[in-house]
Amino acid sequence: MPDVADAPSLLGGAALVCAVAVLALRRRTVRRLRNELASARAASQTRQDELARHRAEVLPAALEEAHQQAEDAIQGLLRSVARTVQGLANSQQKKITDMMRRHDDPDFVEDLLVVDHTNAQILRRSAGITVVCGSWPGRQHDATPLVDVVRGAVSRILDYRRVRLVRLEDGRAVVGRVVEGLVLTLAELLENATRYSNPSTLVQVHVHLTHHGLAVVVEDAGIGLNPAERERVARTLDPDGPAPDLTGLGNPPHFGLVVCALLARRYGFTVHVDGGSAFGGVRAVVNLPSDLLTDAVPPPGGSAAAWSAAPPAGAVAPTGPVPPGRLAPSPGPPAQRT
């Protein structure tokens, strides 16, 4: 039997053993908790990585889808309103034409021409909106001499009296499917040229023969373009860049060059605008490839020889307003493709 004197030693040894056991247990517990914490952190990092990857993959697509839905909704609304305006303006144009036929009072007819000219600008504006909204111009034409296409464009702008056709190197016509789109494009360029230049100056139009077709050049003596504007215009008209949409119109919206860019893409011609006008303003060039041109067709009752020669240089518009939309529309139904 152990001596009572040895009891403190035995108790101390037992306490030491217990302390070692407790310490070992705590170490194992700490190690286990650390492992669990590391596993939890790894799992959390994995979830964060998955969330980031999901955000990177799904969020842009969701935003793009939301943007497209908003774009489609706005386009549908504007297209509906523009078509309503077009219908009313076309109806009004027919009524004006009927009134011109019934009345021979020169003063009254002159007043009707002013109203007709304003109506043509309404039609141009509404047609431009439908183009930006994804529709095609609503008129069909037969092949039309380029000089008449230029005249048609001049008739649809406000300050038409300042436009002069000073050079015509070729008497070919534009194929029918392109006529309305080209008229709208030239009208927007001419509107810009007259709007941003001194009212006392002229806007000149030249038609040049090129290796690949014809080039229609519009030059003004206006304020020109600063570097930022030149970059914006080049980006809008870049045929290889993203197609312009409603978000690129600005506030207030500027439809003109966007309409030109979209029509150029659809019909296969190009539009270039820069500050290279010889008069210090802006020069706009529309390049028409040969496949968009054809031989000029003589008007009914006219001779082919009369159309083969280039008309003399001079004013495109007479002293009074040019009757708008008189480009001999095709007898087929209006094109309303979207």
C-alpha positions in Angstrom: 0.0 0.0 0.0 1.5 3.4 -1.0 2.8 5.5 1.7 0.7 8.5 2.6 3.7 10.6 2.1 3.7 9.7 -1.6 0.2 11.0 -2.2 1.2 14.6 -3.2 3.5 13.2 -5.8 0.9 10.9 -7.2 -1.7 13.7 -7.3 0.8 16.0 -9.0 1.6 13.4 -11.6 -2.1 12.8 -12.2 -2.7 16.5 -12.6 0.2 16.8 -15.1 -1.2 13.9 -17.1 -4.6 15.6 -17.1 -3.1 18.9 -18.2 -1.2 17.2 -21.0 -4.4 15.4 -22.1 -6.4 18.7 -22.0 -3.7 20.5 -23.9 -3.6 17.8 -26.6 -7.4 17.9 -26.9 -7.4 21.6 -27.2 -4.7 21.4 -29.9 -6.7 18.9 -31.8 -9.8 21.0 -31.4 -8.0 24.1 -32.6 -6.6 22.2 -35.6 -10.0 20.9 -36.4 -11.5 24.3 -36.2 -8.8 25.8 -38.3 -9.4 23.1 -41.0 -13.1 23.8 -40.9 -12.5 27.5 -41.2 -10.1 27.0 -44.1 -12.8 24.8 -45.7 -15.4 27.4 -45.1 -13.2 30.1 -46.6 -12.5 27.9 -49.6 -16.2 27.2 -50.1 -17.0 30.9 -49.7 -14.3 31.8 -52.2 -15.7 29.2 -54.6 -19.2 30.7 -54.2 -17.8 34.2 -54.7 -16.0 33.0 -57.8 -19.1 31.4 -59.1 -21.1 34.5 -58.3 -18.6 36.7 -60.1 -18.5 34.4 -63.1 -22.3 34.3 -63.1 -22.4 38.1 -62.9 -19.9 38.4 -65.7 -21.8 36.0 -67.9 -25.4 36.7 -67.1 -25.5 40.4 -66.1 -24.3 41.8 -69.5 -26.7 39.6 -71.4 -29.6 40.7 -69.1 -28.7 44.3 -69.5 -28.5 43.9 -73.2 -31.8 42.2 -73.3 -33.4 45.0 -71.2 -31.8 47.6 -73.4 -33.1 45.8 -76.5 -36.6 45.5 -75.1 -36.6 49.2 -74.2 -35.3 50.0 -77.7 -38.0 47.9 -79.4 -40.7 49.5 -77.3 -39.6 53.0 -78.1 -39.1 52.1 -81.8 -42.6 50.7 -82.0 -44.1 53.8 -80.4 -42.2 56.2 -82.6 -42.9 54.1 -85.7 -46.6 54.1 -85.1 -46.7 57.9 -84.5 -44.6 58.6 -87.6 -46.7 56.4 -89.8 -49.8 58.1 -88.6 -48.2 61.5 -89.4 -47.1 60.2 -92.8 -50.6 59.0 -93.6 -52.1 62.4 -92.7 -49.4 64.3 -94.7 -49.9 62.1 -97.7 -53.6 62.7 -97.6 -53.0 66.4 -97.3 -50.6 66.3 -100.2 -53.3 64.7 -102.4 -55.8 67.4 -101.4 -53.4 70.1 -102.1 -52.7 68.6 -105.6 -56.4 68.4 -106.3 -56.9 72.1 -105.3 -54.1 73.1 -107.6 -55.9 71.4 -110.5 -59.2 73.0 -109.7 -58.0 76.6 -109.2 -56.1 78.8 -111.6 -55.6 81.9 -109.5 -51.8 82.5 -109.5 -51.8 83.9 -106.0 -53.9 81.1 -104.6 -51.8 78.5 -106.3 -48.6 80.1 -105.0 -50.0 79.9 -101.4 -50.8 76.2 -102.0 -47.2 75.6 -103.1 -46.0 77.1 -99.8 -48.2 74.7 -97.9 -47.2 71.8 -100.2 -43.5 72.6 -99.5 -44.1 72.6 -95.7 -46.0 69.3 -96.1 -43.0 67.8 -97.9 -40.8 68.7 -94.9 -43.2 66.9 -92.6 -43.1 63.8 -94.8 -39.3 63.9 -94.7 -39.1 64.2 -91.0 -41.6 61.4 -90.4 -39.8 59.2 -93.0 -36.5 59.8 -91.2 -38.1 58.7 -87.9 -39.4 55.5 -89.4 -35.9 54.8 -90.9 -34.3 55.1 -87.5 -37.0 52.8 -86.1 -36.1 50.1 -88.5 -38.6 50.7 -91.4 -37.9 51.4 -95.0 -38.9 54.6 -96.9 -42.5 54.2 -97.9 -42.3 55.2 -101.6 -41.3 53.3 -104.7 -40.0 54.9 -107.9 -38.9 53.9 -111.3 -35.3 54.6 -112.4 -34.8 58.4 -112.0 -32.1 60.6 -113.5 -29.7 61.7 -110.8 -30.4 65.4 -111.5 -34.0 64.8 -110.6 -33.1 62.9 -107.5 -31.1 66.0 -106.4 -34.1 68.3 -107.3 -36.3 66.0 -105.3 -34.0 66.3 -102.3 -33.9 70.1 -102.6 -37.7 70.3 -102.7 -37.9 68.7 -99.2 -35.7 71.2 -97.2 -36.7 74.6 -95.8 -34.1 76.9 -97.4 -34.2 75.3 -100.9 -33.5 78.6 -102.7 -29.9 78.7 -101.6 -29.0 75.3 -103.3 -27.3 75.3 -106.7 -26.3 72.4 -108.9 -23.0 73.7 -110.3 -21.5 70.6 -111.9 -23.0 67.4 -113.5 -20.4 65.1 -115.1 -22.8 62.2 -115.9 -26.4 61.9 -116.9 -27.1 58.4 -115.6 -30.1 57.5 -113.5 -30.5 55.9 -110.1 -32.1 52.5 -110.0 -35.7 52.6 -108.7 -35.2 50.8 -105.4 -32.6 53.3 -104.3 -34.3 56.6 -105.3 -36.3 57.3 -102.2 -33.4 56.4 -99.9 -31.0 58.6 -101.8 -33.5 61.5 -101.9 -33.8 61.3 -98.1 -30.1 61.1 -97.6 -29.3 64.1 -99.8 -32.2 66.1 -98.2 -30.7 65.5 -94.7 -27.3 66.6 -95.9 -28.7 69.7 -97.7 -30.7 70.6 -94.6 -27.6 70.5 -92.4 -25.7 72.5 -95.0 -28.3 75.3 -95.1 -29.0 75.2 -91.4 -25.4 75.6 -90.3 -24.2 78.2 -92.8 -24.9 81.9 -93.3 -28.3 82.6 -94.8 -26.7 84.8 -97.4 -24.4 82.1 -98.8 -25.0 79.4 -101.3 -24.8 75.6 -100.9 -23.3 74.0 -103.9 -23.9 70.5 -105.3 -21.5 68.8 -107.6 -21.9 65.4 -109.4 -18.5 63.8 -110.3 -17.7 60.8 -112.3 -15.6 58.3 -110.3 -13.8 55.1 -111.0 -16.5 53.0 -109.3 -19.6 55.1 -110.1 -20.7 58.7 -109.2 -20.1 61.0 -106.3 -22.6 63.7 -105.2 -20.8 66.4 -103.3 -22.5 69.0 -101.1 -20.5 72.0 -99.9 -21.4 74.9 -97.7 -19.6 78.0 -96.4 -20.7 77.4 -92.8 -19.1 77.1 -89.4 -17.4 73.8 -90.1 -16.7 71.0 -87.6 -14.5 71.0 -84.5 -12.4 67.9 -83.7 -15.0 66.4 -81.4 -17.8 66.9 -83.9 -15.7 65.4 -86.7 -15.0 62.3 -84.6 -18.7 61.9 -83.7 -19.7 62.3 -87.3 -17.1 59.8 -88.5 -18.2 57.3 -85.9 -21.9 57.7 -86.9 -21.2 57.2 -90.6 -18.6 54.4 -90.3 -20.1 51.5 -92.4 -18.0 49.0 -90.3 -19.0 50.4 -86.9 -22.1 49.5 -84.8 -25.4 50.5 -86.4 -26.7 53.7 -84.8 -29.8 53.4 -82.6 -32.1 55.7 -80.7 -29.7 56.0 -77.8 -27.2 57.7 -80.1 -29.5 60.5 -81.2 -28.6 62.8 -78.3 -30.8 65.2 -76.4 -32.3 67.0 -78.2 -32.3 64.2 -80.8 -30.4 64.7 -84.1 -31.9 62.4 -86.7 -30.1 63.7 -89.9 -26.8 61.9 -90.0 -28.2 58.8 -88.3 -30.8 58.5 -91.1 -28.0 58.9 -93.7 -25.9 56.2 -92.0 -28.8 53.7 -91.9 -29.9 54.4 -95.4 -26.3 54.0 -96.7 -26.0 50.6 -95.0 -29.3 49.4 -96.4 -28.9 50.5 -100.0 -25.1 50.1 -100.5 -23.8 53.6 -101.0 -21.5 55.5 -98.6 -21.6 58.9 -97.0 -18.6 60.8 -95.8 -18.7 64.2 -94.0 -15.7 66.3 -93.1 -14.5 69.9 -92.9 -12.9 69.9 -96.3 -15.2 72.3 -98.1 -13.3 74.8 -100.3 -15.5 77.5 -98.8 -14.4 76.8 -95.2 -17.5 74.9 -94.2 -18.5 71.3 -94.4 -18.2 68.9 -97.4 -20.5 65.9 -97.6 -19.8 63.2 -100.2 -22.3 60.4 -101.2 -20.5 57.8 -103.3 -22.8 55.7 -105.6 -21.4 52.5 -106.9 -22.1 51.6 -110.5 -24.5 48.8 -109.6 -26.9 51.5 -108.2 -26.9 53.4 -111.5 -28.5 52.8 -114.9 -29.0 54.6 -118.2 -31.2 57.6 -117.9 -34.8 56.8 -119.0 -36.4 59.5 -121.2 -39.7 60.9 -119.9 -43.0 59.9 -121.7 -43.1 61.8 -124.9 -39.5 62.9 -124.7 -36.5 61.8 -126.7 -33.5 59.8 -125.5 -31.2 62.4 -126.8 -32.8 65.0 -124.6 -31.7 63.0 -121.5 -28.3 61.9 -122.7 -26.9 65.5 -122.5 -26.2 66.9 -119.1 -28.4 69.9 -118.1 -26.7 73.2 -117.9 -25.2 74.3 -114.6 -27.4 76.6 -112.6 -30.0 76.7 -109.9 -31.7 73.5 -109.0 -34.8 75.2 -107.6 -36.8 77.8 -109.5 -37.9 81.1 -107.9 -41.0 79.4 -106.4 -41.2 76.3 -104.2 -40.5 73.0 -106.0 -43.5 70.7 -105.8 -42.4 68.0 -103.3 -42.5 64.3 -104.1 -42.9 64.7 -107.8 -40.5 61.8 -108.7 -42.9 59.7 -110.7 -43.7 57.0 -108.1 -44.0 53.5 -109.3 -47.5 52.2 -109.8 -46.8 49.4 -107.3 -48.0 49.6 -103.7 -45.9 51.6 -101.2 -43.1 49.7 -99.6 -43.6 49.3 -95.8 -41.0 46.6 -95.0 -39.7 46.6 -91.5 
